[in-house]
Amino acid sequence: MAVGVTAIVQGVVCLNDGGNQALWVWIPGLLMLASGVALVVGFLTPIAGVVVALGILSSTFSWYRAPAANLFETKLPTILTVTMAAAIVLLGPGALSPDARLFGRREIIIPSSAHLPKL
């Protein structure tokens, strides 16, 4: 939830920059907004997590200054948010998310000890 809301806020800040209406400002703003909403809702969670992480990294380590206010100008919020986004990508959606309903939950089957070799 925290990563999704942070991405939504960054996308809205990027889109609300009234002085700059260039396409290269709108596309990252819309991507951050859409992926943030997808993370909050729980739809296409791994893809949305990757988009958020790459968007944050690209805005932080870009050679060009961001046209709007950037939440990730310093390194610490960037590292924390990218780490959380990577954890979301690796752990997947929650049990009550649309992803779990659409694609099913993962089931790990642990084999019984009868098949293990005796020492």
N, C-alpha and C positions, 0 to 999 in steps of 0.2 A: 504494500500500500504506500509506503513512504517513497519508494523509488518511482512509482507511477505518478503520485501527486507532485513530486519534484519535477518530473519530466513534463507534466501538464503545465506547471507554473512557468518553466523555462520556455515552453512552446508559446504560451500566451504572451509572455514578455517579448519574445522575438516577433510575434505577429502584431503586437500593439505599437511597434515603433512606427509612428506616423510619418516621419520624415523620409524613411527609406522604404520604397515600394518595389525594390528589385526582386527578381525571381530567385536569386541565390540567397535571399533572406527568407522568403516565404517557404521554400521547400524544406529547409531544416526545421523551421518552426512548425510546419504541418506534420512532419515526420515525428518530432518530439511529442506533439499534442496527440497524434493518433496512437503512437506506441505507449504513451502514458495512460491513455484511456484503456487500451487493450490490457495493460498490466493491472490496472485497478479492477477491471471487470473480470479478468482471468481468461481472456481469449487469445489464443496463439501466444502463449506465455514465453516459450523459448525464443521465438522470432522477435517479439517485442523487447525482450531483455537484451538481445544482441543489438537491436537498433538503438536502444537507449544508451547502452555502453559505448557503442561506436560514435554516436552523436555527441556524447559528453566528452569523450576523448578528443574528437576532432575539434570541438569548440575550445577546448582548453589548450591543446598543443598546436593550434593554428598559427600561421605566420601573420595572418590578418587580424586586426582588432575587430571584435564583435560589434556590429552596428547598433545593437541594443544592449541593455543591461544584461550582464552575464552572471549567473549564479555560481559559475565554476571558474572564476578568474584565479582563485588560489588553488593550490595543489591538494590540500587536505580534503575539502569537500568532494573533489574529483575522485580521489583515491577511495574514499568511503562509498560513494555512490556507485562507482564502477565495480567495486568488490561486491556490493549487495546485488547489482544487476547480474554479475557473473554467477553468484550463488543461486539466483532465481533461474538462470538458464540451466544450471546443472541440476538443481533440485526439481524443477518442473512446477506445474500448477498444483494448487491445493485440491483437497477432496471435493469441495463444493463448487469448484470453478466450472465454467462451460467446457473447458478443455477435457476435464475428467468425465463429463457427461458425453461429449462427442467421441473421444478417442479411447475411453476406458482407463481404468487405473492400472498401473503396473503391478504385477504380482511376482514376487520372488519366491521360488520354490526351493527349499533347502532339502537336499537328499537325506534320507535316513542314514543312521550310522551303520546299518547292516552292510552297506556297500563299501565301507572303508576297509583297507587292507589291515590285517592284524600284524602287530609287531612281535 
